[in-house]
Amino acid sequence: MHLEESAALTLERSADLLVLDEALQKLATIDPRQSQIVELRFFGGLTMEETAHVLDIAPSTVYKDFDLAKLWLLREFKSKNWA
């Protein structure tokens, strides 16, 4: 990989992270728990069970909210032509 290609990939990833951050902030205003679940799972690396323990909710709630959050984020990304 050439330096120019590396720089382009770095800029693209930075832009992707900005879009993700914006989407998570928006999700947090709509459903704070779903946003927390996404952050704990993706950025914290927690399992579903660990996430349930940290948030003091049932694992089934984590599974449901995580699925809903992923669908919401996908729709948000598509609206920004990101996905």
MOPAC internal coordinates of N, CA, C and O (Angstrom, degrees):
PM7 1SCF
backbone

  N    0.0000 0     0.00 0     0.00 0    0    0    0
  C    1.4512 1     0.00 0     0.00 0    1    0    0
  C    1.5244 1   108.25 1     0.00 0    2    1    0
  O    1.2310 1   121.09 1   -44.10 1    3    2    1
  N    1.3067 1   115.52 1   135.90 1    3    2    1
  C    1.4470 1   121.55 1   179.23 1    5    3    2
  C    1.5250 1   110.68 1   -84.98 1    6    5    3
  O    1.2310 1   121.23 1   -17.76 1    7    6    5
  N    1.3092 1   115.24 1   162.24 1    7    6    5
  C    1.4601 1   121.35 1  -179.99 1    9    7    6
  C    1.5265 1   111.47 1   -58.24 1   10    9    7
  O    1.2310 1   120.50 1   139.44 1   11   10    9
  N    1.3252 1   116.64 1   -40.56 1   11   10    9
  C    1.4631 1   120.23 1  -179.58 1   13   11   10
  C    1.5248 1   111.14 1   -63.54 1   14   13   11
  O    1.2310 1   121.01 1   139.44 1   15   14   13
  N    1.3328 1   115.68 1   -40.56 1   15   14   13
  C    1.4662 1   119.77 1   178.94 1   17   15   14
  C    1.5246 1   110.55 1   -65.77 1   18   17   15
  O    1.2310 1   120.40 1   139.47 1   19   18   17
  N    1.3236 1   116.85 1   -40.53 1   19   18   17
  C    1.4634 1   121.13 1   178.10 1   21   19   18
  C    1.5150 1   111.43 1   -62.74 1   22   21   19
  O    1.2310 1   120.78 1   137.11 1   23   22   21
  N    1.3106 1   116.11 1   -42.89 1   23   22   21
  C    1.4693 1   120.63 1   179.21 1   25   23   22
  C    1.5232 1   110.50 1   -63.75 1   26   25   23
  O    1.2310 1   119.95 1   138.45 1   27   26   25
  N    1.3179 1   117.69 1   -41.55 1   27   26   25
  C    1.4628 1   121.57 1   179.82 1   29   27   26
  C    1.5266 1   110.49 1   -64.49 1   30   29   27
  O    1.2310 1   120.13 1   138.05 1   31   30   29
  N    1.3331 1   117.36 1   -41.95 1   31   30   29
  C    1.4590 1   121.13 1   178.21 1   33   31   30
  C    1.5254 1   111.15 1   -65.03 1   34   33   31
  O    1.2310 1   120.31 1   140.24 1   35   34   33
  N    1.3125 1   117.02 1   -39.76 1   35   34   33
  C    1.4590 1   121.38 1   179.02 1   37   35   34
  C    1.5249 1   110.56 1   -63.67 1   38   37   35
  O    1.2310 1   120.38 1   136.04 1   39   38   37
  N    1.3202 1   116.87 1   -43.96 1   39   38   37
  C    1.4642 1   120.78 1   178.05 1   41   39   38
  C    1.5227 1   111.16 1   -64.27 1   42   41   39
  O    1.2310 1   120.73 1   139.76 1   43   42   41
  N    1.3326 1   116.22 1   -40.24 1   43   42   41
  C    1.4639 1   120.76 1   179.41 1   45   43   42
  C    1.5284 1   110.44 1   -64.46 1   46   45   43
  O    1.2310 1   120.34 1   135.84 1   47   46   45
  N    1.3211 1   116.96 1   -44.16 1   47   46   45
  C    1.4654 1   120.99 1   178.69 1   49   47   46
  C    1.5209 1   110.94 1   -64.24 1   50   49   47
  O    1.2310 1   120.23 1   140.69 1   51   50   49
  N    1.3179 1   117.16 1   -39.31 1   51   50   49
  C    1.4608 1   120.75 1   177.90 1   53   51   50
  C    1.5250 1   110.56 1   -61.92 1   54   53   51
  O    1.2310 1   120.81 1   136.77 1   55   54   53
  N    1.3150 1   116.05 1   -43.23 1   55   54   53
  C    1.4671 1   120.41 1   178.42 1   57   55   54
  C    1.5254 1   110.28 1   -64.27 1   58   57   55
  O    1.2310 1   120.50 1   139.52 1   59   58   57
  N    1.3358 1   116.65 1   -40.48 1   59   58   57
  C    1.4537 1   120.99 1   178.09 1   61   59   58
  C    1.5247 1   110.99 1   -61.83 1   62   61   59
  O    1.2310 1   120.43 1   138.00 1   63   62   61
  N    1.3155 1   116.78 1   -42.00 1   63   62   61
  C    1.4668 1   120.77 1   179.51 1   65   63   62
  C    1.5198 1   111.60 1   -65.99 1   66   65   63
  O    1.2310 1   120.30 1   143.97 1   67   66   65
  N    1.3177 1   117.04 1   -36.03 1   67   66   65
  C    1.4641 1   120.48 1   176.87 1   69   67   66
  C    1.5266 1   111.24 1   -64.79 1   70   69   67
  O    1.2310 1   120.47 1   138.00 1   71   70   69
  N    1.3204 1   116.71 1   -42.00 1   71   70   69
  C    1.4563 1   121.20 1   178.06 1   73   71   70
  C    1.5306 1   109.60 1   -64.79 1   74   73   71
  O    1.2310 1   120.45 1   137.25 1   75   74   73
  N    1.3242 1   116.75 1   -42.75 1   75   74   73
  C    1.4567 1   120.88 1   178.19 1   77   75   74
  C    1.5227 1   110.96 1   -62.74 1   78   77   75
  O    1.2310 1   120.06 1   135.50 1   79   78   77
  N    1.3219 1   117.50 1   -44.50 1   79   78   77
  C    1.4600 1   121.38 1   179.20 1   81   79   78
  C    1.5246 1   110.50 1   -61.67 1   82   81   79
  O    1.2310 1   120.23 1   135.62 1   83   82   81
  N    1.3090 1   117.16 1   -44.38 1   83   82   81
  C    1.4617 1   121.51 1   178.56 1   85   83   82
  C    1.5313 1   110.83 1   -61.06 1   86   85   83
  O    1.2310 1   120.59 1   136.85 1   87   86   85
  N    1.3235 1   116.48 1   -43.15 1   87   86   85
  C    1.4594 1   120.80 1  -179.76 1   89   87   86
  C    1.5280 1   110.77 1   -65.52 1   90   89   87
  O    1.2310 1   120.14 1   138.10 1   91   90   89
  N    1.3303 1   117.34 1   -41.90 1   91   90   89
  C    1.4681 1   120.15 1   179.27 1   93   91   90
  C    1.5242 1   111.37 1   -66.21 1   94   93   91
  O    1.2310 1   120.21 1   142.91 1   95   94   93
  N    1.3115 1   117.21 1   -37.09 1   95   94   93
  C    1.4670 1   120.02 1   176.40 1   97   95   94
  C    1.5257 1   110.72 1   -64.01 1   98   97   95
  O    1.2310 1   120.65 1   138.68 1   99   98   97
  N    1.3168 1   116.36 1   -41.32 1   99   98   97
  C    1.4622 1   120.60 1   178.39 1  101   99   98
  C    1.5281 1   110.27 1   -65.62 1  102  101   99
  O    1.2310 1   120.48 1   137.06 1  103  102  101
  N    1.3344 1   116.69 1   -42.94 1  103  102  101
  C    1.4621 1   120.93 1   177.61 1  105  103  102
  C    1.5299 1   110.60 1   -60.90 1  106  105  103
  O    1.2310 1   120.25 1   141.86 1  107  106  105
  N    1.3142 1   117.12 1   -38.14 1  107  106  105
  C    1.4659 1   121.34 1  -179.39 1  109  107  106
  C    1.5263 1   111.55 1   -62.05 1  110  109  107
  O    1.2310 1   120.01 1   149.56 1  111  110  109
  N    1.3284 1   117.58 1   -30.44 1  111  110  109
  C    1.4583 1   119.50 1   178.17 1  113  111  110
  C    1.5258 1   111.35 1   -77.40 1  114  113  111
  O    1.2310 1   120.65 1   153.56 1  115  114  113
  N    1.3308 1   116.36 1   -26.44 1  115  114  113
  C    1.4574 1   121.71 1  -179.14 1  117  115  114
  C    1.5290 1   111.13 1   -87.09 1  118  117  115
  O    1.2310 1   121.06 1   132.91 1  119  118  117
  N    1.3432 1   115.58 1   -47.09 1  119  118  117
  C    1.4603 1   120.91 1  -179.30 1  121  119  118
  C    1.5314 1   108.97 1  -147.25 1  122  121  119
  O    1.2310 1   120.56 1   -88.74 1  123  122  121
  N    1.3189 1   116.54 1    91.26 1  123  122  121
  C    1.4751 1   120.42 1  -176.80 1  125  123  122
  C    1.5341 1   113.83 1   -55.97 1  126  125  123
  O    1.2310 1   120.43 1   141.58 1  127  126  125
  N    1.3293 1   116.78 1   -38.42 1  127  126  125
  C    1.4721 1   118.64 1  -178.40 1  129  127  126
  C    1.5260 1   111.32 1   -65.75 1  130  129  127
  O    1.2310 1   120.17 1   138.20 1  131  130  129
  N    1.3170 1   117.28 1   -41.80 1  131  130  129
  C    1.4663 1   119.16 1   177.92 1  133  131  130
  C    1.5257 1   110.65 1   -61.09 1  134  133  131
  O    1.2310 1   120.54 1   138.43 1  135  134  133
  N    1.3095 1   116.56 1   -41.57 1  135  134  133
  C    1.4591 1   120.72 1   178.26 1  137  135  134
  C    1.5302 1   110.68 1   -62.10 1  138  137  135
  O    1.2310 1   120.44 1   136.81 1  139  138  137
  N    1.3231 1   116.76 1   -43.19 1  139  138  137
  C    1.4712 1   120.57 1   178.46 1  141  139  138
  C    1.5225 1   110.93 1   -61.88 1  142  141  139
  O    1.2310 1   120.65 1   138.70 1  143  142  141
  N    1.3208 1   116.35 1   -41.30 1  143  142  141
  C    1.4587 1   120.42 1  -179.72 1  145  143  142
  C    1.5252 1   110.38 1   -61.90 1  146  145  143
  O    1.2310 1   120.34 1   134.48 1  147  146  145
  N    1.3253 1   116.96 1   -45.52 1  147  146  145
  C    1.4726 1   120.28 1   178.65 1  149  147  146
  C    1.5289 1   109.99 1   -60.13 1  150  149  147
  O    1.2310 1   120.37 1   134.16 1  151  150  149
  N    1.3239 1   116.91 1   -45.84 1  151  150  149
  C    1.4680 1   120.21 1  -179.09 1  153  151  150
  C    1.5282 1   111.52 1   -63.08 1  154  153  151
  O    1.2310 1   120.15 1   136.08 1  155  154  153
  N    1.3208 1   117.32 1   -43.92 1  155  154  153
  C    1.4648 1   120.10 1  -179.84 1  157  155  154
  C    1.5257 1   111.75 1   -65.68 1  158  157  155
  O    1.2310 1   120.73 1   140.66 1  159  158  157
  N    1.3327 1   116.22 1   -39.34 1  159  158  157
  C    1.4650 1   119.89 1  -178.66 1  161  159  158
  C    1.5337 1   111.59 1   -72.76 1  162  161  159
  O    1.2310 1   120.41 1   128.48 1  163  162  161
  N    1.3358 1   116.82 1   -51.52 1  163  162  161
  C    1.4661 1   119.99 1  -174.59 1  165  163  162
  C    1.5146 1   113.13 1   -78.63 1  166  165  163
  O    1.2310 1   120.60 1   131.45 1  167  166  165
  N    1.2998 1   116.45 1   -48.55 1  167  166  165
  C    1.4618 1   119.59 1  -173.83 1  169  167  166
  C    1.5224 1   112.92 1   -91.86 1  170  169  167
  O    1.2310 1   120.76 1   150.26 1  171  170  169
  N    1.3291 1   116.15 1   -29.74 1  171  170  169
  C    1.4624 1   120.06 1   178.73 1  173  171  170
  C    1.5096 1   113.03 1   -89.35 1  174  173  171
  O    1.2310 1   120.43 1   161.20 1  175  174  173
  N    1.3299 1   116.78 1   -18.80 1  175  174  173
  C    1.4552 1   121.64 1   178.81 1  177  175  174
  C    1.5278 1   113.58 1    72.09 1  178  177  175
  O    1.2310 1   120.32 1  -160.70 1  179  178  177
  N    1.3229 1   116.99 1    19.30 1  179  178  177
  C    1.4530 1   120.46 1  -178.46 1  181  179  178
  C    1.5216 1   111.19 1   -77.76 1  182  181  179
  O    1.2310 1   121.00 1   -29.66 1  183  182  181
  N    1.3195 1   115.69 1   150.34 1  183  182  181
  C    1.4581 1   121.20 1   173.45 1  185  183  182
  C    1.5276 1   108.67 1   -76.19 1  186  185  183
  O    1.2310 1   120.56 1    -7.66 1  187  186  185
  N    1.3071 1   116.54 1   172.34 1  187  186  185
  C    1.4570 1   120.51 1   176.74 1  189  187  186
  C    1.5334 1   110.36 1   -60.49 1  190  189  187
  O    1.2310 1   121.00 1   136.73 1  191  190  189
  N    1.3277 1   115.69 1   -43.27 1  191  190  189
  C    1.4613 1   120.43 1  -178.66 1  193  191  190
  C    1.5300 1   111.30 1   -66.76 1  194  193  191
  O    1.2310 1   120.13 1   138.65 1  195  194  193
  N    1.3235 1   117.36 1   -41.35 1  195  194  193
  C    1.4637 1   120.94 1   177.58 1  197  195  194
  C    1.5307 1   110.78 1   -63.99 1  198  197  195
  O    1.2310 1   120.82 1   139.50 1  199  198  197
  N    1.3267 1   116.03 1   -40.50 1  199  198  197
  C    1.4554 1   120.78 1   178.29 1  201  199  198
  C    1.5262 1   110.28 1   -62.73 1  202  201  199
  O    1.2310 1   120.53 1   137.32 1  203  202  201
  N    1.3289 1   116.60 1   -42.68 1  203  202  201
  C    1.4645 1   120.91 1   178.21 1  205  203  202
  C    1.5267 1   110.33 1   -60.70 1  206  205  203
  O    1.2310 1   120.71 1   138.19 1  207  206  205
  N    1.3212 1   116.25 1   -41.81 1  207  206  205
  C    1.4618 1   120.57 1  -179.76 1  209  207  206
  C    1.5341 1   110.88 1   -64.66 1  210  209  207
  O    1.2310 1   120.34 1   133.68 1  211  210  209
  N    1.3258 1   116.95 1   -46.32 1  211  210  209
  C    1.4660 1   121.37 1  -178.98 1  213  211  210
  C    1.5303 1   110.91 1   -61.27 1  214  213  211
  O    1.2310 1   120.23 1   138.69 1  215  214  213
  N    1.3256 1   117.16 1   -41.31 1  215  214  213
  C    1.4612 1   121.36 1  -177.31 1  217  215  214
  C    1.5267 1   112.81 1   -88.84 1  218  217  215
  O    1.2310 1   120.94 1   174.86 1  219  218  217
  N    1.3352 1   115.80 1    -5.14 1  219  218  217
  C    1.4630 1   121.79 1   179.81 1  221  219  218
  C    1.5245 1   111.69 1    57.72 1  222  221  219
  O    1.2310 1   121.56 1  -131.31 1  223  222  221
  N    1.3368 1   114.61 1    48.69 1  223  222  221
  C    1.4596 1   121.79 1   176.78 1  225  223  222
  C    1.5259 1   107.93 1  -133.38 1  226  225  223
  O    1.2310 1   120.74 1   -12.40 1  227  226  225
  N    1.3120 1   116.19 1   167.60 1  227  226  225
  C    1.4607 1   121.21 1  -179.59 1  229  227  226
  C    1.5290 1   110.68 1   -70.88 1  230  229  227
  O    1.2310 1   120.08 1   -35.67 1  231  230  229
  N    1.3346 1   117.46 1   144.33 1  231  230  229
  C    1.4662 1   119.69 1   176.34 1  233  231  230
  C    1.5306 1   112.52 1   -55.83 1  234  233  231
  O    1.2310 1   119.98 1   145.01 1  235  234  233
  N    1.3256 1   117.63 1   -34.99 1  235  234  233
  C    1.4681 1   119.68 1   179.20 1  237  235  234
  C    1.5302 1   111.05 1   -62.88 1  238  237  235
  O    1.2310 1   120.38 1   146.83 1  239  238  237
  N    1.3175 1   116.88 1   -33.17 1  239  238  237
  C    1.4675 1   120.91 1   176.90 1  241  239  238
  C    1.5231 1   110.45 1   -67.93 1  242  241  239
  O    1.2310 1   120.73 1   141.03 1  243  242  241
  N    1.3236 1   116.21 1   -38.97 1  243  242  241
  C    1.4708 1   120.37 1   177.50 1  245  243  242
  C    1.5206 1   109.87 1   -62.67 1  246  245  243
  O    1.2310 1   120.47 1   133.42 1  247  246  245
  N    1.3378 1   116.71 1   -46.58 1  247  246  245
  C    1.4641 1   120.25 1   179.67 1  249  247  246
  C    1.5308 1   110.60 1   -58.68 1  250  249  247
  O    1.2310 1   120.32 1   132.86 1  251  250  249
  N    1.3248 1   116.99 1   -47.14 1  251  250  249
  C    1.4655 1   121.65 1  -177.83 1  253  251  250
  C    1.5287 1   110.48 1   -64.07 1  254  253  251
  O    1.2310 1   120.74 1   129.97 1  255  254  253
  N    1.3329 1   116.19 1   -50.03 1  255  254  253
  C    1.4671 1   119.57 1  -178.33 1  257  255  254
  C    1.5193 1   112.52 1   -65.73 1  258  257  255
  O    1.2310 1   120.34 1   144.45 1  259  258  257
  N    1.3307 1   116.95 1   -35.55 1  259  258  257
  C    1.4620 1   120.11 1   179.19 1  261  259  258
  C    1.5278 1   110.22 1   -65.84 1  262  261  259
  O    1.2310 1   120.69 1   137.64 1  263  262  261
  N    1.3273 1   116.28 1   -42.36 1  263  262  261
  C    1.4669 1   119.60 1   177.05 1  265  263  262
  C    1.5258 1   111.25 1   -62.07 1  266  265  263
  O    1.2310 1   120.45 1   135.64 1  267  266  265
  N    1.3334 1   116.74 1   -44.36 1  267  266  265
  C    1.4596 1   120.35 1   179.06 1  269  267  266
  C    1.5314 1   111.46 1   -63.62 1  270  269  267
  O    1.2310 1   120.67 1   138.63 1  271  270  269
  N    1.3185 1   116.32 1   -41.37 1  271  270  269
  C    1.4670 1   120.58 1   179.91 1  273  271  270
  C    1.5293 1   110.82 1   -63.96 1  274  273  271
  O    1.2310 1   120.43 1   137.92 1  275  274  273
  N    1.3354 1   116.78 1   -42.08 1  275  274  273
  C    1.4679 1   119.63 1   179.11 1  277  275  274
  C    1.5232 1   110.89 1   -62.36 1  278  277  275
  O    1.2310 1   120.35 1   138.06 1  279  278  277
  N    1.3342 1   116.94 1   -41.94 1  279  278  277
  C    1.4659 1   119.98 1   178.25 1  281  279  278
  C    1.5251 1   111.22 1   -64.56 1  282  281  279
  O    1.2310 1   120.70 1   137.66 1  283  282  281
  N    1.3232 1   116.28 1   -42.34 1  283  282  281
  C    1.4629 1   120.10 1   179.52 1  285  283  282
  C    1.5343 1   110.25 1   -63.10 1  286  285  283
  O    1.2310 1   120.59 1   134.88 1  287  286  285
  N    1.3431 1   116.47 1   -45.12 1  287  286  285
  C    1.4668 1   120.17 1   179.93 1  289  287  286
  C    1.5215 1   111.27 1   -63.12 1  290  289  287
  O    1.2310 1   120.25 1   139.27 1  291  290  289
  N    1.3171 1   117.13 1   -40.73 1  291  290  289
  C    1.4661 1   120.40 1   178.70 1  293  291  290
  C    1.5222 1   110.44 1   -61.22 1  294  293  291
  O    1.2310 1   120.48 1   135.74 1  295  294  293
  N    1.3243 1   116.70 1   -44.26 1  295  294  293
  C    1.4622 1   120.04 1   177.95 1  297  295  294
  C    1.5353 1   110.85 1   -62.79 1  298  297  295
  O    1.2310 1   120.95 1   139.18 1  299  298  297
  N    1.3162 1   115.79 1   -40.82 1  299  298  297
  C    1.4641 1   120.38 1   179.01 1  301  299  298
  C    1.5361 1   110.62 1   -63.68 1  302  301  299
  O    1.2310 1   120.26 1   136.97 1  303  302  301
  N    1.3308 1   117.12 1   -43.03 1  303  302  301
  C    1.4668 1   120.71 1   179.34 1  305  303  302
  C    1.5184 1   111.16 1   -64.58 1  306  305  303
  O    1.2310 1   120.65 1   139.26 1  307  306  305
  N    1.3251 1   116.37 1   -40.74 1  307  306  305
  C    1.4600 1   119.81 1   179.59 1  309  307  306
  C    1.5263 1   111.25 1   -64.83 1  310  309  307
  O    1.2310 1   120.51 1   144.69 1  311  310  309
  N    1.3240 1   116.62 1   -35.31 1  311  310  309
  C    1.4626 1   119.56 1   178.87 1  313  311  310
  C    1.5178 1   111.50 1   -67.96 1  314  313  311
  O    1.2310 1   120.46 1   157.64 1  315  314  313
  N    1.3229 1   116.73 1   -22.36 1  315  314  313
  C    1.4741 1   121.65 1   177.78 1  317  315  314
  C    1.5253 1   110.90 1   -98.62 1  318  317  315
  O    1.2310 1   120.77 1  -171.41 1  319  318  317
  N    1.3457 1   116.14 1     8.59 1  319  318  317
  C    1.4751 1   122.22 1  -177.34 1  321  319  318
  C    1.5232 1   111.66 1    57.47 1  322  321  319
  O    1.2310 1   120.75 1  -144.60 1  323  322  321
  N    1.3292 1   116.17 1    35.40 1  323  322  321
  C    1.4662 1   120.45 1  -177.79 1  325  323  322
  C    1.5118 1   110.90 1   -93.83 1  326  325  323
  O    1.2310 1   120.19 1   141.25 1  327  326  325
  N    1.3041 1   117.24 1   -38.75 1  327  326  325
  C    1.4719 1   120.24 1  -176.33 1  329  327  326
  C    1.4997 1   110.65 1   -87.29 1  330  329  327
  O    1.2310 1   120.10 1   180.00 1  331  330  329

